[in-house]
Amino acid sequence: MRIEFTTPVENEIFSNSHITELGYNPREIILNYPLHNVASNPLLFFEQVQQMYAREKRRALAGQPLPASMDLANPKHLKRMDSHTKVHVVTGLVEWGGSTTESIPYWDRQALSEGFSYVYPETAEILSLQADLETINGLRSVIGIIRPRYQESESAVSVLRDKIERGNVTRSDITNSLNIKLNAWETINNDYKRVLVAKIKHLVFIADKLADQATRTILLEEVTDTWQTVGLNPKELTINLGIDGGLSEATYRPPFYIVGIKQLEHLGQETISIPQDICPDWTLDMWVASLMREDGKYSLLQEPFEYKLDWRFERS
């Protein structure tokens, strides 16, 4: 079966070369991803994030026109959407070269899937799987880079608080200096935690879409080791796509902007959102049980029908 679509993002974070070589066995693709190499080379990672974000925003600079319209029936536009969803994986910390965006790109992923189904009906399922596996591996890299930095910042905050509580142990008064350092490290610590939690939620959401139980189990073990080792509160890991996916009016993100998306033009709106009260909470216990389900079983994380947008393609 010939795959006509290849990811437009070719770097160490998102490279589908390993997918091509290994076929489409999700477990092997996860196990053979060079996670350690990517996560242990942060400077290269940051450089690639900056390049991705610059390409994404190059037409949104001051004085330049807004990005062109998006037609999901156009293969070139599908590549733009694929690139856009991947940028969401690596954003969250501006010092990495991206933005503070940390939400799950739920409707962007839905748009990509709809486009695959229309343009490449024979291979749409494989293409969607490829996109999800690349997203998962990218998220694993982000988590792998943040995790030790979050732990370092936790330690720094603890040490500085202890020194401030004990008072001066030298003849120099360093209280002001300690407070400045504490404020700085607390900000860094809060940022790392915010993004770490967001990326874990994003990874869990995509992993739950995989049909293969063995692959889901591997990813569940990785995620569990991370949140337990760094000491996250299980309640912080509840997923609500209204908030975490930017779907409702309660999200911290601006409403989903649909102007220029040809397949949504019939809605006659600039933005779209849904009521928060129809967006269910998926607790840690719920998503753990769903990830552990047997092959052939449906996800336990059922999505309200309102999550599905009315994408309309012109049929010839």
C-alpha positions as CSV (number, residue, x, y, z in Angstrom):
1,M,0.0,0.0,0.0
2,R,1.5,3.3,-1.1
3,I,1.5,6.1,1.5
4,E,1.2,9.4,-0.4
5,F,1.5,11.7,2.6
6,T,4.7,12.4,4.6
7,T,5.1,14.7,7.5
8,P,6.5,18.2,6.5
9,V,8.4,18.3,9.8
10,E,11.7,16.5,9.5
11,N,13.9,16.7,12.6
12,E,15.0,14.6,15.5
13,I,11.8,15.3,17.4
14,F,9.4,14.4,14.5
15,S,10.9,12.1,12.0
16,N,8.8,9.4,10.3
17,S,11.9,7.6,9.0
18,H,11.7,5.1,11.8
19,I,8.0,4.6,11.0
20,T,8.7,3.8,7.4
21,E,11.5,1.4,8.3
22,L,9.4,-0.4,10.9
23,G,6.1,-0.5,9.1
24,Y,3.2,0.5,11.3
25,N,3.6,-1.6,14.4
26,P,2.9,1.0,17.1
27,R,4.8,-0.9,19.9
28,E,8.0,-1.1,17.8
29,I,7.7,2.5,16.8
30,I,7.4,3.6,20.4
31,L,10.2,1.3,21.6
32,N,12.6,2.3,18.8
33,Y,12.1,6.0,19.0
34,P,15.5,7.6,20.1
35,L,13.9,9.1,23.2
36,H,17.2,9.3,25.2
37,N,19.1,10.9,22.4
38,V,16.5,13.6,21.9
39,A,15.9,14.3,25.6
40,S,19.6,14.4,26.4
41,N,20.4,17.0,23.7
42,P,18.3,19.9,24.9
43,L,20.1,22.6,22.9
44,L,19.4,20.8,19.6
45,F,15.8,20.3,20.8
46,F,15.4,24.0,21.6
47,E,16.8,24.9,18.2
48,Q,14.4,22.7,16.4
49,V,11.5,24.1,18.4
50,Q,12.5,27.6,17.4
51,Q,12.6,26.6,13.7
52,M,9.2,24.9,13.9
53,Y,7.6,27.9,15.6
54,A,9.2,30.4,13.2
55,R,7.8,28.5,10.2
56,E,4.4,28.3,11.9
57,K,4.3,32.1,12.6
58,R,6.2,33.5,9.7
59,R,3.1,34.9,8.0
60,A,1.7,36.3,11.3
61,L,4.4,38.8,11.8
62,A,3.6,42.5,12.2
63,G,2.7,44.1,8.9
64,Q,2.1,40.9,7.0
65,P,-1.2,39.4,6.0
66,L,-3.1,36.8,7.9
67,P,-2.4,33.2,7.0
68,A,-4.1,31.9,3.8
69,S,-7.3,30.0,4.1
70,M,-7.3,26.3,5.0
71,D,-8.8,23.8,2.6
72,L,-8.6,20.3,4.1
73,A,-9.3,18.8,0.7
74,N,-6.0,20.2,-0.5
75,P,-3.0,17.9,0.2
76,K,-0.6,20.9,0.7
77,H,-3.0,22.4,3.3
78,L,-3.2,19.1,5.1
79,K,0.6,19.3,5.5
80,R,0.2,22.7,7.0
81,M,-2.4,21.3,9.5
82,D,-0.1,18.4,10.3
83,S,2.7,20.8,11.0
84,H,0.4,23.0,13.1
85,T,-0.7,20.1,15.3
86,K,3.0,19.2,15.9
87,V,3.8,22.7,17.0
88,H,1.3,22.3,19.8
89,V,3.4,19.4,21.1
90,V,6.5,21.5,21.7
91,T,5.0,24.8,22.9
92,G,4.4,25.8,26.5
93,L,7.6,27.5,27.5
94,V,8.6,30.7,25.6
95,E,12.2,30.4,26.6
96,W,12.3,27.3,24.3
97,G,11.5,29.5,21.4
98,G,7.8,28.7,21.1
99,S,4.7,30.1,22.9
100,T,2.9,29.5,26.2
101,T,0.3,27.4,24.4
102,E,-0.1,24.1,26.2
103,S,-3.6,23.0,25.2
104,I,-4.5,19.7,23.5
105,P,-5.1,20.6,19.9
106,Y,-8.3,18.6,19.8
107,W,-10.1,20.2,16.9
108,D,-6.9,20.6,14.9
109,R,-6.4,16.8,15.2
110,Q,-10.0,16.3,14.2
111,A,-9.5,18.5,11.2
112,L,-6.4,16.5,10.1
113,S,-8.3,13.2,10.5
114,E,-11.2,14.5,8.4
115,G,-8.8,15.7,5.7
116,F,-7.0,12.3,5.6
117,S,-10.4,10.6,5.2
118,Y,-11.3,12.8,2.3
119,V,-8.0,13.1,0.4
120,Y,-6.6,9.6,1.2
121,P,-9.5,7.4,1.9
122,E,-7.6,4.1,1.4
123,T,-4.8,5.0,3.8
124,A,-6.5,7.5,6.1
125,E,-6.4,5.1,9.1
126,I,-2.7,4.5,8.7
127,L,-2.0,8.2,8.2
128,S,-3.9,9.1,11.4
129,L,-2.0,6.5,13.3
130,Q,1.3,7.8,12.0
131,A,0.4,11.4,13.1
132,D,-0.6,10.1,16.5
133,L,2.6,8.1,17.0
134,E,4.7,11.0,16.0
135,T,2.8,13.2,18.4
136,I,3.2,10.7,21.2
137,N,7.0,10.4,20.6
138,G,7.3,14.2,20.5
139,L,5.5,14.5,23.8
140,R,7.7,11.8,25.4
141,S,10.7,14.0,24.4
142,V,9.2,17.1,25.9
143,I,8.4,15.3,29.1
144,G,11.8,13.8,29.2
145,I,13.4,17.2,29.0
146,I,11.1,18.9,31.5
147,R,11.1,16.1,34.2
148,P,14.7,16.6,35.5
149,R,14.4,20.4,35.2
150,Y,11.2,20.3,37.2
151,Q,12.9,18.2,39.9
152,E,15.9,20.5,40.0
153,S,13.6,23.6,40.4
154,E,11.7,21.7,43.2
155,S,15.0,21.2,45.0
156,A,16.1,24.8,44.5
157,V,12.8,26.1,45.9
158,S,13.1,23.8,48.9
159,V,16.7,24.7,49.7
160,L,16.1,28.5,49.4
161,R,13.0,28.3,51.6
162,D,15.0,26.4,54.2
163,K,17.8,29.0,54.1
164,I,15.3,31.9,54.5
165,E,13.6,30.2,57.4
166,R,16.9,29.5,59.2
167,G,18.1,33.1,58.7
168,N,21.6,34.3,58.2
169,V,24.4,31.9,58.7
170,T,27.1,34.3,57.6
171,R,28.0,37.8,58.8
172,S,26.6,39.2,55.5
173,D,22.9,39.9,55.2
174,I,21.8,37.9,52.1
175,T,18.0,37.8,52.9
176,N,17.1,40.1,50.0
177,S,19.2,38.0,47.6
178,L,17.7,34.8,48.8
179,N,14.2,36.2,48.3
180,I,14.9,37.3,44.8
181,K,16.3,33.9,44.0
182,L,13.3,32.2,45.6
183,N,10.9,34.2,43.6
184,A,12.7,33.4,40.4
185,W,12.9,29.7,41.1
186,E,9.3,29.5,42.1
187,T,8.3,31.0,38.8
188,I,10.4,28.5,36.9
189,N,9.1,25.7,39.0
190,N,5.5,26.6,38.4
191,D,6.1,26.9,34.7
192,Y,7.7,23.5,34.5
193,K,4.9,21.9,36.5
194,R,2.2,23.6,34.4
195,V,3.7,22.3,31.1
196,L,4.6,18.9,32.5
197,V,1.0,18.3,33.6
198,A,-0.3,19.6,30.3
199,K,2.0,17.3,28.2
200,I,1.1,14.3,30.3
201,K,-2.6,14.9,29.7
202,H,-1.9,15.4,26.0
203,L,0.1,12.1,25.8
204,V,-2.6,10.2,27.7
205,F,-5.4,11.5,25.4
206,I,-3.5,10.5,22.2
207,A,-2.3,7.2,23.7
208,D,-5.9,6.3,24.6
209,K,-6.8,6.4,20.8
210,L,-4.4,3.6,20.1
211,A,-6.0,0.2,19.5
212,D,-3.0,-1.8,20.6
213,Q,-3.0,-2.7,24.3
214,A,0.7,-3.5,24.5
215,T,1.6,0.0,23.2
216,R,-0.9,1.7,25.6
217,T,0.6,-0.3,28.5
218,I,4.2,0.9,27.7
219,L,3.0,4.5,27.6
220,L,1.0,4.1,30.8
221,E,4.0,2.7,32.6
222,E,6.1,5.7,31.4
223,V,3.5,8.3,32.4
224,T,2.9,6.6,35.8
225,D,6.7,6.6,36.6
226,T,6.9,10.3,35.7
227,W,4.0,11.6,37.8
228,Q,4.7,9.4,40.8
229,T,8.5,10.1,40.7
230,V,8.1,13.9,40.6
231,G,5.2,13.8,43.1
232,L,2.3,15.2,41.2
233,N,-1.2,15.2,42.8
234,P,-3.4,12.7,41.0
235,K,-6.2,15.3,41.0
236,E,-4.1,17.6,38.9
237,L,-4.1,14.9,36.2
238,T,-7.8,15.0,35.6
239,I,-8.5,15.7,31.9
240,N,-11.3,18.0,30.8
241,L,-11.2,18.8,27.1
242,G,-13.4,21.8,27.6
243,I,-10.5,23.4,29.5
244,D,-7.5,21.3,28.5
245,G,-8.5,21.1,24.8
246,G,-9.8,24.6,24.5
247,L,-13.3,23.5,23.5
248,S,-15.4,25.5,25.9
249,E,-15.8,29.1,27.1
250,A,-14.2,28.1,30.4
251,T,-10.8,27.4,28.8
252,Y,-7.8,29.8,29.3
253,R,-7.3,29.7,25.5
254,P,-9.1,32.0,23.0
255,P,-12.1,30.3,21.3
256,F,-11.2,28.1,18.3
257,Y,-10.8,30.4,15.3
258,I,-12.5,28.9,12.2
259,V,-12.4,31.8,9.8
260,G,-10.7,30.6,6.6
261,I,-11.3,26.9,7.2
262,K,-13.3,26.0,4.1
263,Q,-15.0,23.0,5.5
264,L,-16.5,25.1,8.3
265,E,-17.5,28.1,6.3
266,H,-21.2,27.0,6.4
267,L,-21.3,27.7,10.1
268,G,-21.0,31.5,9.4
269,Q,-19.0,32.1,12.6
270,E,-15.5,33.5,13.4
271,T,-15.0,31.2,16.4
272,I,-16.6,28.2,18.0
273,S,-16.9,26.8,21.5
274,I,-19.2,24.5,23.4
275,P,-20.8,24.8,26.9
276,Q,-18.4,23.7,29.7
277,D,-21.2,21.7,31.5
278,I,-21.3,19.1,28.8
279,C,-17.5,18.4,29.0
280,P,-16.8,15.4,31.3
281,D,-13.9,15.0,33.7
282,W,-11.7,12.0,33.1
283,T,-9.9,11.3,36.3
284,L,-6.6,9.5,36.6
285,D,-8.4,6.3,37.7
286,M,-10.6,6.6,34.6
287,W,-7.9,7.0,32.1
288,V,-5.7,4.4,33.7
289,A,-8.5,1.9,33.3
290,S,-9.1,2.9,29.7
291,L,-5.4,2.6,28.8
292,M,-5.4,-0.9,30.4
293,R,-8.4,-2.1,28.4
294,E,-8.0,-5.2,26.2
295,D,-7.5,-5.1,22.5
296,G,-10.8,-4.6,20.6
297,K,-12.5,-2.8,23.5
298,Y,-13.7,0.7,23.1
299,S,-12.1,3.6,25.0
300,L,-13.7,4.3,28.4
301,L,-13.2,8.0,27.8
302,Q,-16.4,8.7,25.8
303,E,-16.7,12.0,24.1
304,P,-20.0,13.9,23.8
305,F,-21.3,14.2,20.3
306,E,-20.9,18.0,20.6
307,Y,-17.2,17.5,20.3
308,K,-17.6,16.5,16.7
309,L,-17.7,19.6,14.4
310,D,-19.8,19.6,11.2
311,W,-17.0,19.3,8.6
312,R,-18.4,19.6,5.1
313,F,-16.5,18.6,2.0
314,E,-17.6,19.2,-1.6
315,R,-18.3,15.8,-3.1
316,S,-17.6,15.4,-6.8
